[in-house]
Structures are given as structure tokens and as C-alpha cells.
């Protein structure tokens, strides 16, 4: 996942966050969607003023992996 983030960080982070949000229902259980929305929103907001965008994105994806219940 870290490798993917490093390779894709040149893309607009807002687009990446939006794609994760749009596809969450395909991969997460219904019960996990509210937590995923809050996590994505938190890290999208933080992205605007974080010191290291790569670490911020990795943190977001890690939290989603830990907190989400995957199909």
C-alpha cells in the first residue's frame, strides 16, 4: 500500500479520496460505511495542511483497513 501511495501521490489527492469514497460500498459492509466516511473526511481535511502528504494518505488507508469490515 505504501508503494501504491508513493506511485500515485502525483495525482490529485482529492480525486483519490473521492474514488475511495465512491467505491466504499463495493468493498465494505453496510455497518462500516459511516466510519469510512468519517475517516475519509478527516484525512481529506487534514491533507490541506499536513506536512507530508504521503504519510497522511498512508494513515488514512491504514485506518480504513483497521476499522473497516471488508466483504
PQR file of N, CA, C, O and H, with PARSE charges and radii, in Angstrom:
ATOM      1  N   UNK A   1       0.825  -1.175   0.000 -0.4000 1.5000
ATOM      2  CA  UNK A   1       0.000   0.000   0.000 -0.0000 2.0000
ATOM      3  C   UNK A   1       0.874   1.246   0.000  0.5500 1.7000
ATOM      4  O   UNK A   1       0.563   2.222  -0.682 -0.5500 1.4000
ATOM      5  N   UNK A   2       1.960   1.219   0.757 -0.4000 1.5000
ATOM      6  CA  UNK A   2       2.858   2.386   0.767 -0.0000 2.0000
ATOM      7  C   UNK A   2       3.436   2.639  -0.611  0.5500 1.7000
ATOM      8  O   UNK A   2       3.570   3.788  -1.033 -0.5500 1.4000
ATOM      9  H   UNK A   2       2.212   0.426   1.311  0.4000 1.0000
ATOM     10  N   UNK A   3       3.780   1.564  -1.317 -0.4000 1.5000
ATOM     11  CA  UNK A   3       4.332   1.699  -2.667 -0.0000 2.0000
ATOM     12  C   UNK A   3       3.291   2.326  -3.591  0.5500 1.7000
ATOM     13  O   UNK A   3       3.617   3.217  -4.375 -0.5500 1.4000
ATOM     14  H   UNK A   3       3.672   0.631  -0.974  0.4000 1.0000
ATOM     15  N   UNK A   4       2.042   1.869  -3.504 -0.4000 1.5000
ATOM     16  CA  UNK A   4       0.985   2.411  -4.337 -0.0000 2.0000
ATOM     17  C   UNK A   4       0.792   3.897  -4.060  0.5500 1.7000
ATOM     18  O   UNK A   4       0.648   4.690  -4.990 -0.5500 1.4000
ATOM     19  H   UNK A   4       1.777   1.146  -2.866  0.4000 1.0000
ATOM     20  N   UNK A   5       0.788   4.272  -2.791 -0.4000 1.5000
ATOM     21  CA  UNK A   5       0.615   5.684  -2.432 -0.0000 2.0000
ATOM     22  C   UNK A   5       1.750   6.514  -3.013  0.5500 1.7000
ATOM     23  O   UNK A   5       1.513   7.567  -3.606 -0.5500 1.4000
ATOM     24  H   UNK A   5       0.905   3.628  -2.036  0.4000 1.0000
ATOM     25  N   UNK A   6       2.984   6.045  -2.846 -0.4000 1.5000
ATOM     26  CA  UNK A   6       4.135   6.781  -3.365 -0.0000 2.0000
ATOM     27  C   UNK A   6       4.057   6.936  -4.884  0.5500 1.7000
ATOM     28  O   UNK A   6       4.422   7.982  -5.421 -0.5500 1.4000
ATOM     29  H   UNK A   6       3.177   5.190  -2.365  0.4000 1.0000
ATOM     30  N   UNK A   7       3.588   5.911  -5.570 -0.4000 1.5000
ATOM     31  CA  UNK A   7       3.488   5.952  -7.027 -0.0000 2.0000
ATOM     32  C   UNK A   7       2.326   6.823  -7.508  0.5500 1.7000
ATOM     33  O   UNK A   7       2.363   7.326  -8.631 -0.5500 1.4000
ATOM     34  H   UNK A   7       3.291   5.061  -5.135  0.4000 1.0000
ATOM     35  N   UNK A   8       1.315   7.007  -6.694 -0.4000 1.5000
ATOM     36  CA  UNK A   8       0.117   7.735  -7.117 -0.0000 2.0000
ATOM     37  C   UNK A   8      -0.058   9.089  -6.448  0.5500 1.7000
ATOM     38  O   UNK A   8      -1.072   9.755  -6.659 -0.5500 1.4000
ATOM     39  H   UNK A   8       1.285   6.599  -5.782  0.4000 1.0000
ATOM     40  N   UNK A   9       0.893   9.497  -5.663 -0.4000 1.5000
ATOM     41  CA  UNK A   9       0.742  10.757  -4.932 -0.0000 2.0000
ATOM     42  C   UNK A   9       0.779  11.973  -5.849  0.5500 1.7000
ATOM     43  O   UNK A   9       0.333  13.053  -5.463 -0.5500 1.4000
ATOM     44  H   UNK A   9       1.717   8.956  -5.491  0.4000 1.0000
ATOM     45  N   UNK A  10       1.308  11.807  -7.059 -0.4000 1.5000
ATOM     46  CA  UNK A  10       1.314  12.923  -8.006 -0.0000 2.0000
ATOM     47  C   UNK A  10      -0.092  13.248  -8.490  0.5500 1.7000
ATOM     48  O   UNK A  10      -0.352  14.353  -8.965 -0.5500 1.4000
ATOM     49  H   UNK A  10       1.670  10.929  -7.373  0.4000 1.0000
ATOM     50  N   UNK A  11      -1.001  12.277  -8.368 -0.4000 1.5000
ATOM     51  CA  UNK A  11      -2.397  12.518  -8.722 -0.0000 2.0000
ATOM     52  C   UNK A  11      -3.015  13.444  -7.676  0.5500 1.7000
ATOM     53  O   UNK A  11      -2.513  13.554  -6.557 -0.5500 1.4000
ATOM     54  H   UNK A  11      -0.789  11.379  -7.982  0.4000 1.0000
ATOM     55  N   UNK A  12      -4.081  14.091  -8.042 -0.4000 1.5000
ATOM     56  CA  UNK A  12      -4.786  14.981  -7.126 -0.0000 2.0000
ATOM     57  C   UNK A  12      -5.343  14.162  -5.951  0.5500 1.7000
ATOM     58  O   UNK A  12      -6.145  13.249  -6.151 -0.5500 1.4000
ATOM     59  H   UNK A  12      -4.489  14.001  -8.951  0.4000 1.0000
ATOM     60  N   UNK A  13      -4.922  14.486  -4.752 -0.4000 1.5000
ATOM     61  CA  UNK A  13      -5.345  13.735  -3.567 -0.0000 2.0000
ATOM     62  C   UNK A  13      -6.858  13.773  -3.396  0.5500 1.7000
ATOM     63  O   UNK A  13      -7.452  12.792  -2.947 -0.5500 1.4000
ATOM     64  H   UNK A  13      -4.271  15.228  -4.589  0.4000 1.0000
ATOM     65  N   UNK A  14      -7.484  14.879  -3.743 -0.4000 1.5000
ATOM     66  CA  UNK A  14      -8.941  14.952  -3.618 -0.0000 2.0000
ATOM     67  C   UNK A  14      -9.624  13.927  -4.522  0.5500 1.7000
ATOM     68  O   UNK A  14     -10.667  13.382  -4.163 -0.5500 1.4000
ATOM     69  H   UNK A  14      -7.002  15.676  -4.108  0.4000 1.0000
ATOM     70  N   UNK A  15      -9.047  13.666  -5.681 -0.4000 1.5000
ATOM     71  CA  UNK A  15      -9.594  12.657  -6.589 -0.0000 2.0000
ATOM     72  C   UNK A  15      -9.446  11.267  -5.975  0.5500 1.7000
ATOM     73  O   UNK A  15     -10.355  10.443  -6.071 -0.5500 1.4000
ATOM     74  H   UNK A  15      -8.199  14.109  -5.973  0.4000 1.0000
ATOM     75  N   UNK A  16      -8.307  11.010  -5.348 -0.4000 1.5000
ATOM     76  CA  UNK A  16      -8.084   9.718  -4.698 -0.0000 2.0000
ATOM     77  C   UNK A  16      -9.078   9.523  -3.551  0.5500 1.7000
ATOM     78  O   UNK A  16      -9.693   8.464  -3.435 -0.5500 1.4000
ATOM     79  H   UNK A  16      -7.568  11.680  -5.270  0.4000 1.0000
ATOM     80  N   UNK A  17      -9.232  10.540  -2.710 -0.4000 1.5000
ATOM     81  CA  UNK A  17     -10.195  10.443  -1.608 -0.0000 2.0000
ATOM     82  C   UNK A  17     -11.607  10.199  -2.152  0.5500 1.7000
ATOM     83  O   UNK A  17     -12.359   9.397  -1.598 -0.5500 1.4000
ATOM     84  H   UNK A  17      -8.732  11.401  -2.805  0.4000 1.0000
ATOM     85  N   UNK A  18     -11.957  10.887  -3.226 -0.4000 1.5000
ATOM     86  CA  UNK A  18     -13.293  10.746  -3.803 -0.0000 2.0000
ATOM     87  C   UNK A  18     -13.507   9.333  -4.352  0.5500 1.7000
ATOM     88  O   UNK A  18     -14.584   8.760  -4.187 -0.5500 1.4000
ATOM     89  H   UNK A  18     -11.346  11.538  -3.675  0.4000 1.0000
ATOM     90  N   UNK A  19     -12.488   8.770  -5.002 -0.4000 1.5000
ATOM     91  CA  UNK A  19     -12.613   7.412  -5.540 -0.0000 2.0000
ATOM     92  C   UNK A  19     -12.783   6.394  -4.416  0.5500 1.7000
ATOM     93  O   UNK A  19     -13.569   5.454  -4.536 -0.5500 1.4000
ATOM     94  H   UNK A  19     -11.613   9.235  -5.137  0.4000 1.0000
ATOM     95  N   UNK A  20     -12.054   6.582  -3.341 -0.4000 1.5000
ATOM     96  CA  UNK A  20     -12.200   5.691  -2.185 -0.0000 2.0000
ATOM     97  C   UNK A  20     -13.623   5.794  -1.647  0.5500 1.7000
ATOM     98  O   UNK A  20     -14.266   4.783  -1.364 -0.5500 1.4000
ATOM     99  H   UNK A  20     -11.416   7.346  -3.243  0.4000 1.0000
ATOM    100  N   UNK A  21     -14.100   7.011  -1.511 -0.4000 1.5000
ATOM    101  CA  UNK A  21     -15.464   7.246  -1.014 -0.0000 2.0000
ATOM    102  C   UNK A  21     -16.501   6.600  -1.929  0.5500 1.7000
ATOM    103  O   UNK A  21     -17.409   5.915  -1.461 -0.5500 1.4000
ATOM    104  H   UNK A  21     -13.578   7.833  -1.741  0.4000 1.0000
ATOM    105  N   UNK A  22     -16.361   6.822  -3.239 -0.4000 1.5000
ATOM    106  CA  UNK A  22     -17.336   6.305  -4.199 -0.0000 2.0000
ATOM    107  C   UNK A  22     -17.374   4.783  -4.235  0.5500 1.7000
ATOM    108  O   UNK A  22     -18.428   4.201  -4.492 -0.5500 1.4000
ATOM    109  H   UNK A  22     -15.623   7.379  -3.620  0.4000 1.0000
ATOM    110  N   UNK A  23     -16.252   4.132  -3.984 -0.4000 1.5000
ATOM    111  CA  UNK A  23     -16.187   2.680  -4.099 -0.0000 2.0000
ATOM    112  C   UNK A  23     -16.308   1.951  -2.762  0.5500 1.7000
ATOM    113  O   UNK A  23     -16.261   0.721  -2.725 -0.5500 1.4000
ATOM    114  H   UNK A  23     -15.396   4.604  -3.776  0.4000 1.0000
ATOM    115  N   UNK A  24     -16.459   2.678  -1.687 -0.4000 1.5000
ATOM    116  CA  UNK A  24     -16.519   2.062  -0.355 -0.0000 2.0000
ATOM    117  C   UNK A  24     -17.653   1.049  -0.248  0.5500 1.7000
ATOM    118  O   UNK A  24     -17.489   0.004   0.382 -0.5500 1.4000
ATOM    119  H   UNK A  24     -16.497   3.677  -1.717  0.4000 1.0000
ATOM    120  N   UNK A  25     -18.794   1.346  -0.851 -0.4000 1.5000
ATOM    121  CA  UNK A  25     -19.940   0.441  -0.722 -0.0000 2.0000
ATOM    122  C   UNK A  25     -19.716  -0.897  -1.424  0.5500 1.7000
ATOM    123  O   UNK A  25     -20.390  -1.879  -1.112 -0.5500 1.4000
ATOM    124  H   UNK A  25     -18.927   2.195  -1.362  0.4000 1.0000
ATOM    125  N   UNK A  26     -18.786  -0.945  -2.357 -0.4000 1.5000
ATOM    126  CA  UNK A  26     -18.488  -2.188  -3.062 -0.0000 2.0000
ATOM    127  C   UNK A  26     -17.615  -3.130  -2.235  0.5500 1.7000
ATOM    128  O   UNK A  26     -17.617  -4.341  -2.456 -0.5500 1.4000
ATOM    129  H   UNK A  26     -18.238  -0.147  -2.611  0.4000 1.0000
ATOM    130  N   UNK A  27     -16.876  -2.574  -1.291 -0.4000 1.5000
ATOM    131  CA  UNK A  27     -15.874  -3.370  -0.585 -0.0000 2.0000
ATOM    132  C   UNK A  27     -16.081  -3.473   0.923  0.5500 1.7000
ATOM    133  O   UNK A  27     -15.503  -4.346   1.570 -0.5500 1.4000
ATOM    134  H   UNK A  27     -16.874  -1.591  -1.112  0.4000 1.0000
ATOM    135  N   UNK A  28     -16.896  -2.594   1.480 -0.4000 1.5000
ATOM    136  CA  UNK A  28     -17.130  -2.580   2.920 -0.0000 2.0000
ATOM    137  C   UNK A  28     -18.557  -3.021   3.233  0.5500 1.7000
ATOM    138  O   UNK A  28     -19.462  -2.853   2.416 -0.5500 1.4000
ATOM    139  H   UNK A  28     -17.365  -1.885   0.954  0.4000 1.0000
ATOM    140  N   UNK A  29     -18.747  -3.584   4.419 -0.4000 1.5000
ATOM    141  CA  UNK A  29     -20.097  -3.917   4.856 -0.0000 2.0000
ATOM    142  C   UNK A  29     -20.866  -2.628   5.113  0.5500 1.7000
ATOM    143  O   UNK A  29     -20.274  -1.565   5.295 -0.5500 1.4000
ATOM    144  H   UNK A  29     -18.012  -3.721   5.083  0.4000 1.0000
ATOM    145  N   UNK A  30     -22.190  -2.735   5.125 -0.4000 1.5000
ATOM    146  CA  UNK A  30     -23.024  -1.553   5.384 -0.0000 2.0000
ATOM    147  C   UNK A  30     -22.686  -0.902   6.712  0.5500 1.7000
ATOM    148  O   UNK A  30     -22.709   0.323   6.831 -0.5500 1.4000
ATOM    149  H   UNK A  30     -22.671  -3.599   4.977  0.4000 1.0000
ATOM    150  N   UNK A  31     -22.373  -1.717   7.711 -0.4000 1.5000
ATOM    151  CA  UNK A  31     -22.080  -1.191   9.044 -0.0000 2.0000
ATOM    152  C   UNK A  31     -20.776  -0.391   9.073  0.5500 1.7000
ATOM    153  O   UNK A  31     -20.598   0.466   9.939 -0.5500 1.4000
ATOM    154  H   UNK A  31     -22.354  -2.712   7.614  0.4000 1.0000
ATOM    155  N   UNK A  32     -19.875  -0.658   8.147 -0.4000 1.5000
ATOM    156  CA  UNK A  32     -18.583   0.022   8.131 -0.0000 2.0000
ATOM    157  C   UNK A  32     -18.600   1.339   7.362  0.5500 1.7000
ATOM    158  O   UNK A  32     -17.670   2.136   7.490 -0.5500 1.4000
ATOM    159  H   UNK A  32     -20.020  -1.354   7.443  0.4000 1.0000
ATOM    160  N   UNK A  33     -19.625   1.577   6.578 -0.4000 1.5000
ATOM    161  CA  UNK A  33     -19.662   2.767   5.723 -0.0000 2.0000
ATOM    162  C   UNK A  33     -19.617   4.075   6.530  0.5500 1.7000
ATOM    163  O   UNK A  33     -18.836   4.959   6.179 -0.5500 1.4000
ATOM    164  H   UNK A  33     -20.380   0.930   6.474  0.4000 1.0000
ATOM    165  N   UNK A  34     -20.410   4.237   7.584 -0.4000 1.5000
ATOM    166  CA  UNK A  34     -20.344   5.503   8.326 -0.0000 2.0000
ATOM    167  C   UNK A  34     -18.940   5.805   8.865  0.5500 1.7000
ATOM    168  O   UNK A  34     -18.480   6.944   8.778 -0.5500 1.4000
ATOM    169  H   UNK A  34     -21.044   3.518   7.869  0.4000 1.0000
ATOM    170  N   UNK A  35     -18.267   4.812   9.411 -0.4000 1.5000
ATOM    171  CA  UNK A  35     -16.909   5.027   9.922 -0.0000 2.0000
ATOM    172  C   UNK A  35     -15.967   5.385   8.783  0.5500 1.7000
ATOM    173  O   UNK A  35     -15.101   6.246   8.938 -0.5500 1.4000
ATOM    174  H   UNK A  35     -18.640   3.887   9.481  0.4000 1.0000
ATOM    175  N   UNK A  36     -16.132   4.726   7.635 -0.4000 1.5000
ATOM    176  CA  UNK A  36     -15.276   5.016   6.482 -0.0000 2.0000
ATOM    177  C   UNK A  36     -15.457   6.451   6.005  0.5500 1.7000
ATOM    178  O   UNK A  36     -14.481   7.124   5.672 -0.5500 1.4000
ATOM    179  H   UNK A  36     -16.835   4.026   7.509  0.4000 1.0000
ATOM    180  N   UNK A  37     -16.688   6.917   5.971 -0.4000 1.5000
ATOM    181  CA  UNK A  37     -16.962   8.299   5.555 -0.0000 2.0000
ATOM    182  C   UNK A  37     -16.276   9.281   6.499  0.5500 1.7000
ATOM    183  O   UNK A  37     -15.672  10.255   6.051 -0.5500 1.4000
ATOM    184  H   UNK A  37     -17.480   6.371   6.242  0.4000 1.0000
ATOM    185  N   UNK A  38     -16.366   9.030   7.795 -0.4000 1.5000
ATOM    186  CA  UNK A  38     -15.719   9.914   8.764 -0.0000 2.0000
ATOM    187  C   UNK A  38     -14.206   9.892   8.622  0.5500 1.7000
ATOM    188  O   UNK A  38     -13.561  10.936   8.720 -0.5500 1.4000
ATOM    189  H   UNK A  38     -16.857   8.239   8.159  0.4000 1.0000
ATOM    190  N   UNK A  39     -13.639   8.731   8.396 -0.4000 1.5000
ATOM    191  CA  UNK A  39     -12.181   8.609   8.230 -0.0000 2.0000
ATOM    192  C   UNK A  39     -11.730   9.355   6.976  0.5500 1.7000
ATOM    193  O   UNK A  39     -10.777  10.131   7.022 -0.5500 1.4000
ATOM    194  H   UNK A  39     -14.163   7.884   8.317  0.4000 1.0000
ATOM    195  N   UNK A  40     -12.412   9.120   5.866 -0.4000 1.5000
ATOM    196  CA  UNK A  40     -12.052   9.786   4.617 -0.0000 2.0000
ATOM    197  C   UNK A  40     -12.161  11.298   4.773  0.5500 1.7000
ATOM    198  O   UNK A  40     -11.270  12.031   4.344 -0.5500 1.4000
ATOM    199  H   UNK A  40     -13.187   8.489   5.830  0.4000 1.0000
ATOM    200  N   UNK A  41     -13.235  11.765   5.377 -0.4000 1.5000
ATOM    201  CA  UNK A  41     -13.416  13.201   5.584 -0.0000 2.0000
ATOM    202  C   UNK A  41     -12.332  13.810   6.444  0.5500 1.7000
ATOM    203  O   UNK A  41     -11.842  14.904   6.164 -0.5500 1.4000
ATOM    204  H   UNK A  41     -13.959  11.169   5.725  0.4000 1.0000
ATOM    205  N   UNK A  42     -11.959  13.094   7.495 -0.4000 1.5000
ATOM    206  CA  UNK A  42     -10.917  13.594   8.401 -0.0000 2.0000
ATOM    207  C   UNK A  42      -9.590  13.771   7.666  0.5500 1.7000
ATOM    208  O   UNK A  42      -8.941  14.811   7.783 -0.5500 1.4000
ATOM    209  H   UNK A  42     -12.357  12.205   7.723  0.4000 1.0000
ATOM    210  N   UNK A  43      -9.194  12.755   6.912 -0.4000 1.5000
ATOM    211  CA  UNK A  43      -7.899  12.829   6.240 -0.0000 2.0000
ATOM    212  C   UNK A  43      -7.919  13.747   5.025  0.5500 1.7000
ATOM    213  O   UNK A  43      -6.894  14.334   4.676 -0.5500 1.4000
ATOM    214  H   UNK A  43      -9.721  11.910   6.817  0.4000 1.0000
ATOM    215  N   UNK A  44      -9.069  13.878   4.379 -0.4000 1.5000
ATOM    216  CA  UNK A  44      -9.161  14.829   3.274 -0.0000 2.0000
ATOM    217  C   UNK A  44      -8.995  16.252   3.811  0.5500 1.7000
ATOM    218  O   UNK A  44      -8.306  17.070   3.200 -0.5500 1.4000
ATOM    219  H   UNK A  44      -9.901  13.402   4.662  0.4000 1.0000
ATOM    220  N   UNK A  45      -9.612  16.542   4.929 -0.4000 1.5000
ATOM    221  CA  UNK A  45      -9.452  17.852   5.568 -0.0000 2.0000
ATOM    222  C   UNK A  45      -7.997  18.082   5.975  0.5500 1.7000
ATOM    223  O   UNK A  45      -7.438  19.147   5.713 -0.5500 1.4000
ATOM    224  H   UNK A  45     -10.171  15.878   5.425  0.4000 1.0000
ATOM    225  N   UNK A  46      -7.386  17.089   6.613 -0.4000 1.5000
ATOM    226  CA  UNK A  46      -6.009  17.224   7.078 -0.0000 2.0000
ATOM    227  C   UNK A  46      -5.029  17.379   5.922  0.5500 1.7000
ATOM    228  O   UNK A  46      -3.967  17.982   6.082 -0.5500 1.4000
ATOM    229  H   UNK A  46      -7.840  16.224   6.826  0.4000 1.0000
ATOM    230  N   UNK A  47      -5.378  16.840   4.764 -0.4000 1.5000
ATOM    231  CA  UNK A  47      -4.473  16.891   3.623 -0.0000 2.0000
ATOM    232  C   UNK A  47      -4.125  18.332   3.243  0.5500 1.7000
ATOM    233  O   UNK A  47      -3.041  18.608   2.730 -0.5500 1.4000
ATOM    234  H   UNK A  47      -6.240  16.350   4.634  0.4000 1.0000
ATOM    235  N   UNK A  48      -5.056  19.236   3.501 -0.4000 1.5000
ATOM    236  CA  UNK A  48      -4.842  20.634   3.132 -0.0000 2.0000
ATOM    237  C   UNK A  48      -3.708  21.316   3.874  0.5500 1.7000
ATOM    238  O   UNK A  48      -3.173  22.316   3.397 -0.5500 1.4000
ATOM    239  H   UNK A  48      -5.938  19.012   3.918  0.4000 1.0000
ATOM    240  N   UNK A  49      -3.337  20.798   5.019 -0.4000 1.5000
ATOM    241  CA  UNK A  49      -2.285  21.462   5.790 -0.0000 2.0000
ATOM    242  C   UNK A  49      -1.298  20.496   6.440  0.5500 1.7000
ATOM    243  O   UNK A  49      -0.589  20.870   7.374 -0.5500 1.4000
ATOM    244  H   UNK A  49      -3.772  19.985   5.407  0.4000 1.0000
ATOM    245  N   UNK A  50      -1.249  19.268   5.954 -0.4000 1.5000
ATOM    246  CA  UNK A  50      -0.322  18.293   6.547 -0.0000 2.0000
ATOM    247  C   UNK A  50       1.101  18.542   6.047  0.5500 1.7000
ATOM    248  O   UNK A  50       1.304  19.110   4.974 -0.5500 1.4000
ATOM    249  H   UNK A  50      -1.824  18.964   5.195  0.4000 1.0000
ATOM    250  N   UNK A  51       2.070  18.114   6.833 -0.4000 1.5000
ATOM    251  CA  UNK A  51       3.478  18.300   6.481 -0.0000 2.0000
ATOM    252  C   UNK A  51       3.929  17.309   5.413  0.5500 1.7000
ATOM    253  O   UNK A  51       4.790  17.637   4.596 -0.5500 1.4000
ATOM    254  H   UNK A  51       1.905  17.653   7.705  0.4000 1.0000
ATOM    255  N   UNK A  52       3.366  16.112   5.406 -0.4000 1.5000
ATOM    256  CA  UNK A  52       3.780  15.078   4.469 -0.0000 2.0000
ATOM    257  C   UNK A  52       2.538  14.376   3.915  0.5500 1.7000
ATOM    258  O   UNK A  52       1.893  13.592   4.611 -0.5500 1.4000
ATOM    259  H   UNK A  52       2.667  15.846   6.069  0.4000 1.0000
ATOM    260  N   UNK A  53       2.216  14.668   2.660 -0.4000 1.5000
ATOM    261  CA  UNK A  53       1.003  14.136   2.041 -0.0000 2.0000
ATOM    262  C   UNK A  53       1.028  12.614   1.945  0.5500 1.7000
ATOM    263  O   UNK A  53      -0.012  11.968   2.071 -0.5500 1.4000
ATOM    264  H   UNK A  53       2.740  15.305   2.094  0.4000 1.0000
ATOM    265  N   UNK A  54       2.201  12.040   1.725 -0.4000 1.5000
ATOM    266  CA  UNK A  54       2.299  10.580   1.621 -0.0000 2.0000
ATOM    267  C   UNK A  54       1.938   9.920   2.948  0.5500 1.7000
ATOM    268  O   UNK A  54       1.176   8.953   2.975 -0.5500 1.4000
ATOM    269  H   UNK A  54       3.046  12.565   1.622  0.4000 1.0000
ATOM    270  N   UNK A  55       2.478  10.436   4.038 -0.4000 1.5000
ATOM    271  CA  UNK A  55       2.172   9.875   5.354 -0.0000 2.0000
ATOM    272  C   UNK A  55       0.688  10.042   5.655  0.5500 1.7000
ATOM    273  O   UNK A  55       0.068   9.129   6.202 -0.5500 1.4000
ATOM    274  H   UNK A  55       3.097  11.221   4.015  0.4000 1.0000
ATOM    275  N   UNK A  56       0.112  11.178   5.312 -0.4000 1.5000
ATOM    276  CA  UNK A  56      -1.311  11.408   5.556 -0.0000 2.0000
ATOM    277  C   UNK A  56      -2.168  10.386   4.812  0.5500 1.7000
ATOM    278  O   UNK A  56      -3.112   9.841   5.384 -0.5500 1.4000
ATOM    279  H   UNK A  56       0.615  11.919   4.868  0.4000 1.0000
ATOM    280  N   UNK A  57      -1.849  10.122   3.546 -0.4000 1.5000
ATOM    281  CA  UNK A  57      -2.629   9.171   2.759 -0.0000 2.0000
ATOM    282  C   UNK A  57      -2.445   7.746   3.298  0.5500 1.7000
ATOM    283  O   UNK A  57      -3.409   6.984   3.376 -0.5500 1.4000
ATOM    284  H   UNK A  57      -1.082  10.565   3.082  0.4000 1.0000
ATOM    285  N   UNK A  58      -1.218   7.389   3.668 -0.4000 1.5000
ATOM    286  CA  UNK A  58      -0.971   6.060   4.240 -0.0000 2.0000
ATOM    287  C   UNK A  58      -1.738   5.900   5.549  0.5500 1.7000
ATOM    288  O   UNK A  58      -2.295   4.835   5.814 -0.5500 1.4000
ATOM    289  H   UNK A  58      -0.436   8.008   3.605  0.4000 1.0000
ATOM    290  N   UNK A  59      -1.771   6.939   6.359 -0.4000 1.5000
ATOM    291  CA  UNK A  59      -2.530   6.889   7.610 -0.0000 2.0000
ATOM    292  C   UNK A  59      -4.020   6.674   7.335  0.5500 1.7000
ATOM    293  O   UNK A  59      -4.670   5.886   8.021 -0.5500 1.4000
ATOM    294  H   UNK A  59      -1.319   7.804   6.144  0.4000 1.0000
ATOM    295  N   UNK A  60      -4.549   7.358   6.355 -0.4000 1.5000
ATOM    296  CA  UNK A  60      -5.959   7.207   6.002 -0.0000 2.0000
ATOM    297  C   UNK A  60      -6.252   5.775   5.584  0.5500 1.7000
ATOM    298  O   UNK A  60      -7.197   5.162   6.081 -0.5500 1.4000
ATOM    299  H   UNK A  60      -4.020   7.998   5.798  0.4000 1.0000
ATOM    300  N   UNK A  61      -5.456   5.245   4.682 -0.4000 1.5000
ATOM    301  CA  UNK A  61      -5.700   3.890   4.188 -0.0000 2.0000
ATOM    302  C   UNK A  61      -5.492   2.853   5.286  0.5500 1.7000
ATOM    303  O   UNK A  61      -6.206   1.852   5.338 -0.5500 1.4000
ATOM    304  H   UNK A  61      -4.688   5.743   4.278  0.4000 1.0000
ATOM    305  N   UNK A  62      -4.529   3.087   6.151 -0.4000 1.5000
ATOM    306  CA  UNK A  62      -4.295   2.165   7.267 -0.0000 2.0000
ATOM    307  C   UNK A  62      -5.485   2.165   8.213  0.5500 1.7000
ATOM    308  O   UNK A  62      -5.940   1.106   8.645 -0.5500 1.4000
ATOM    309  H   UNK A  62      -3.949   3.900   6.109  0.4000 1.0000
ATOM    310  N   UNK A  63      -5.991   3.352   8.536 -0.4000 1.5000
ATOM    311  CA  UNK A  63      -7.153   3.430   9.428 -0.0000 2.0000
ATOM    312  C   UNK A  63      -8.375   2.763   8.797  0.5500 1.7000
ATOM    313  O   UNK A  63      -9.148   2.099   9.488 -0.5500 1.4000
ATOM    314  H   UNK A  63      -5.621   4.213   8.185  0.4000 1.0000
ATOM    315  N   UNK A  64      -8.548   2.939   7.492 -0.4000 1.5000
ATOM    316  CA  UNK A  64      -9.652   2.265   6.810 -0.0000 2.0000
ATOM    317  C   UNK A  64      -9.493   0.749   6.866  0.5500 1.7000
ATOM    318  O   UNK A  64     -10.470   0.026   7.061 -0.5500 1.4000
ATOM    319  H   UNK A  64      -7.920   3.478   6.931  0.4000 1.0000
ATOM    320  N   UNK A  65      -8.278   0.272   6.698 -0.4000 1.5000
ATOM    321  CA  UNK A  65      -8.031  -1.177   6.754 -0.0000 2.0000
ATOM    322  C   UNK A  65      -8.328  -1.725   8.144  0.5500 1.7000
ATOM    323  O   UNK A  65      -8.895  -2.809   8.277 -0.5500 1.4000
ATOM    324  H   UNK A  65      -7.484   0.859   6.539  0.4000 1.0000
ATOM    325  N   UNK A  66      -7.950  -0.986   9.173 -0.4000 1.5000
ATOM    326  CA  UNK A  66      -8.131  -1.454  10.545 -0.0000 2.0000
ATOM    327  C   UNK A  66      -9.587  -1.366  10.981  0.5500 1.7000
ATOM    328  O   UNK A  66     -10.107  -2.294  11.600 -0.5500 1.4000
ATOM    329  H   UNK A  66      -7.489  -0.105   9.065  0.4000 1.0000
ATOM    330  N   UNK A  67     -10.243  -0.262  10.665 -0.4000 1.5000
ATOM    331  CA  UNK A  67     -11.594  -0.010  11.160 -0.0000 2.0000
ATOM    332  C   UNK A  67     -12.687  -0.631  10.296  0.5500 1.7000
ATOM    333  O   UNK A  67     -13.791  -0.887  10.777 -0.5500 1.4000
ATOM    334  H   UNK A  67      -9.821   0.492  10.162  0.4000 1.0000
ATOM    335  N   UNK A  68     -12.385  -0.870   9.029 -0.4000 1.5000
ATOM    336  CA  UNK A  68     -13.403  -1.369   8.125 -0.0000 2.0000
ATOM    337  C   UNK A  68     -13.636  -2.875   8.245  0.5500 1.7000
ATOM    338  O   UNK A  68     -12.724  -3.641   8.554 -0.5500 1.4000
ATOM    339  H   UNK A  68     -11.488  -0.662   8.639  0.4000 1.0000
ATOM    340  N   UNK A  69     -14.859  -3.268   7.998 -0.4000 1.5000
ATOM    341  CA  UNK A  69     -15.199  -4.687   7.901 -0.0000 2.0000
ATOM    342  C   UNK A  69     -15.399  -4.948   6.414  0.5500 1.7000
ATOM    343  O   UNK A  69     -16.356  -4.464   5.808 -0.5500 1.4000
ATOM    344  H   UNK A  69     -15.600  -2.646   7.747  0.4000 1.0000
ATOM    345  N   UNK A  70     -14.498  -5.707   5.843 -0.4000 1.5000
ATOM    346  CA  UNK A  70     -14.428  -5.889   4.411 -0.0000 2.0000
ATOM    347  C   UNK A  70     -15.256  -7.068   3.940  0.5500 1.7000
ATOM    348  O   UNK A  70     -15.384  -8.074   4.637 -0.5500 1.4000
ATOM    349  H   UNK A  70     -13.721  -6.100   6.335  0.4000 1.0000
ATOM    350  N   UNK A  71     -15.811  -6.932   2.758 -0.4000 1.5000
ATOM    351  CA  UNK A  71     -16.615  -8.013   2.151 -0.0000 2.0000
ATOM    352  C   UNK A  71     -15.715  -9.100   1.606  0.5500 1.7000
ATOM    353  O   UNK A  71     -16.202 -10.090   1.060 -0.5500 1.4000
ATOM    354  H   UNK A  71     -15.707  -6.115   2.191  0.4000 1.0000
TER
END
